[in-house]
Amino acid sequence: MMETLSYWAYATAWKITRSLPASWAYAMFQFFGDLIYKKNPSPVQRLRSNYARVRPELSTSELETLVKKGMRSYMRYWCDTFRLPSWSSAQTMRTVVVENEHFLRDPLVAGRGVIVSLPHAGNWDHAGAYFCASGAPLVTVAEHLKPEKLFRKFLAYRESIGMEVLDASARSLATLSQRLRNNRLIALVADRDLSRSGVEVEFLGGPSRMPVGPALLSLQTGAPLITAFVKYEDVGIRIIFESEIAIPESGSDSEKVAAMTQVCADRFGRKIRENTADWHMLQRIWIDGDFVERES
């Protein structure tokens, strides 16, 4: 019953949000973000705990302001998600600013394929739609959601904006390797390990686990691994790329993968500190403790 209700809630929001004028839709989602913040359910508490760890220098009132901004940013992501399939390619393109785009384009021109590792920040679907619309269709992996109908709806949504989406499984790594050999763009959201087989990294001052997929793919195929961060602008998004992560010359394969993943974690951490409100991490991320309690 709960899975059925969840599906119909998403399906209804998808339909209604696309039919509203943009200003109404975004105002409505901001209102819901503020309401959820005030209700303070466990995901908001987790967001507060995560932000407190990222920005320990903030006072209690400053932290609360940041958490409220974070919930508004998170709800903006959902409003975008529901409206994005109705956008034209021109609207998608004109609402994106890209820094250091050559780090992504040059390997594709050279026929090497490229792997982009990025955190849950800004709107990564909008970024993906931009590259699909600009001649670089991408391949990604999605967590299998329940109910099945909801997973299929999200799958169809991402496919409608030009992505090839693989179900996260033991077979997906082999498929991604093949796509790289065919000079494709692989984009993987990789700041939280869902497989329980990730590698431990030092992330924003504490131990965390991140997936090995991006680094392992680079090691196995020779395709360059780069990182990206997506942040919101007043209108649209900004995608910031950073350069190729070198494969270490010495060490075992597991040590090389760990070292490359640590570079990703370091880069993510720097950008998250600078743009904390756009990091939509409402789940546990560190493995050395639970909530950081801060009274409002």
N, C-alpha and C positions, 0 to 999 in steps of 0.2 A: 504494500500500500504506500509506504513512504517513498519507494523508488518511483512509483507511478505518479505520485504528487510532485516529486522533484522534476520529473520529465515535463509534466504539463505546466509547471511554474516557469521553467526555462522556455518552453515552446511559446507560451503566452507572452512572456516578456519579449521574446524575439519578434513576434508579430506586431505587438503594440508599439514597441520602441521604434521600429522602422517606419511606422505610419505617422509618427508625430513630427512636427517641425523640430529642427535640430535644437533650437534654443530651449524649447519645452522639455525635450528628452534629457538634455544634459542638466537642466535645472532640477528635473525630477530625480535623477540619479544622485546629484549632489545632496538633495534633501534626504534621500534614503541613506547616503553615506553618513550624514550628520546624525540621523536618527539611530543608526546602528552603533555609531560611536557613543552616543549617550546611553544606550542600553547596555553597553560594555559586555557583550558575550565573550566566550572564551577565545574566539579568533582575534578580537580586538585586544584582549589581554595579552595574547601571544605577540601581536604586532607591537604593543607597548614594550614588552619584555625584550623583543629583538632590537627595537630602536634604542632602548636604554643601553643595550650593550654596544651598539654601533656608535652612539653619541653620549658617552658617560659624562661629558662636561656640561650637559644641559641641566638647567633647573627643572623642578617638577612642572612648573607652568609652561616652560619652553618645550618640554617633552610632550605635554598634552596638546599643545598647538601642533607639534609635528605629527602626532598620531592622528589628529583630526584631518590634517592635510593628506596623510597617508591613506586614510579611508576614502577621502574624496578622489584621490588619484586612482585608487583601486576601483571605485565605482565608475570613474570615467573610462577605465579599461573595459568594463562590462558594457557600458553604453556604446563605446566604439565597436565592441565585438558584435553586438546585436545589429548595428547599423552598417558595418563595413561591407557586407555583401551587396548592398544597394548603391555603393559608391561607384562612380565611373573611374576608369584608369587615370583620367586627367586629375580628378580630385585626389586620388591616392597619391599621385606623383607630386602634386603641388603642395601637399601637406607634410612633406618629408624634407629634412635637411640632413646631409651626410657629411661627416668629417672623415678624411683619410680613406675615401672609397677605393683608392687604387690598391689598398691592401687586399681587397676582395676581388677586384676586377682583373688585376694583373695575372694571378694564377689561372684564372679561367681563360684568358687570352692565350696563355702559354700551354693550355691543355692539361694542367696538372690537377684540376679539381681543387676545392677548398673546403675546409671545415671551420665553421664559426661557432664558438662557444660563448654563451651569454647567460646572464642571470634573469630572474623573474622581475624585470623592471620595465616601466613604461608600457608600451604596447608592442610586443614582439610579433603579433599577427599583422599589425599595420606595417611593420618593417618587412615581414615576409611578403606581404601583398605588393609592396613597393618593388622588391627585386623581381618578383614574378612579372609584374607589369613592365619592367624595364629590360626584359630579355634574359633574366637569370633565374629561371624557375628552380625552386629549392625542394629538397627532401628533408623531412624531419621525422621525429618519433613522438608518439602520443601515449600517455598513460591510459590504460584501459579503464574507462569510467563505468560506474553502474548508476542507473540501469543501462542495459545494452542499447535501448533506443536513444538514450541521451548521448552515449558514445558515438553512435552512428550519425547523429545530428551534428555533433562537433566535427566529425570526420568529413561529412559532406560540406560543412561550412568552410573548412580549411581547403578542401579540394576545389571549392567554388572560386577561391581567390588564387588558384594556380599551384597550390602545394601538392606534393606527393607525401602522404602521411602513412607511416608504418606503425603498426601496433607494437608496443614495446614487448619484445620477447627475445629468446636466445637466438632466434634466426635473424633479427633485425641488423645485427652487426655485420653479418655476411652480406646482406643486401646493401647496406650502406657502403661497404668496401667496393662492391661492384659498381655502384653509382659513381663513386669517386673515380674509378678507372675509366668511366665514361664521361669524365670532366663535368661532374655536377657539383652544385653548391649544396652542402650539408649544413643545416643549422640545428644546434642542439642546446636547449635550455639546461644548464648544468651547474646550478648552485646548490642543488639539494639532491642527495642520493635516494632513489626510490627502490633500488634493487637489493640493498643490503650487501652489495659486493663492491662498494666504492672504496676509495682510498682516503685515509685520514690526512687532513691538511690543517694548517694554522690559518684561521679565517677570522679577520677582524678581532684578533687578540685571544681567540679561543679555539679549541679543537672541534672540527666539523668533519663530515664525510661528503665527498663529491664523487660523481660518477666518473669512471675511467674511460668511457666511450670516446670522447673527443681525442684524448691523447693517444689511446690505443689505435684508433683509426689512422692517425697521422703516422704512428710508428710502423704500422703494418703496410700502409699504401704509399708512404712518402708524400702524401698530399699535405700542404701547409695547414697548420692550425693557427687561427687568429682569434682574437676576442672582440666582442662588441658590447656596447652598453646603449640601451634605448631609454631616453628620458623624454618627458613631455615638455612641449613648448606651449606658449599661449594658444597657438593654432598648430595642431599636428605634433609631430615628434622629431627628435634629433637622434641620429644613429652615429655613434662614435666608435670607429674601428681602431684597434691597436695592432702592431706589426706581428709578423709570424713568430711563433715560439719555436726556438731552435730545439732539435732533438739532441739530447746530451750525447757526447762522444764516447763516454764510458759508463759502465754499470750494467746491471741486468735489465731486461725489458721491464720488469716491474718497477725497478728503481727509476728508469727513464720516464715511465708513465707517471710515477708519483711526483717527480721533479717538474714535469710539464704541467700537471694538474695544479701544483702549488703556485706556478706562475699565473695560471688562470685565477686562482683564489686571490692572489695578491692584487691583480688588476681589478677584479670584481670589487674587492674591498675598498680600494681607493675611490672608485666611482660611486659606490654606495654611500661612503662617508660624505661625498660632495652632493649627492642627490638622494638623500635618504627617503624622502617622502614618496619617491617613485619606485621604491623597492617593495614589491607586494609579497612579502613573506609572512603569511599568517599561520605558518606551521613551525614546529620546533626545528631548529637548524644546528644548534650546538649540542655536543654530547656530554658536556661536563656539568650539567645542571639543568634546573627547570626554570620557572618564571623568575625574572628579576622583579621583585615587588617594589612598586613606587606608588605611593598614595597621591591621589590628585587633590 
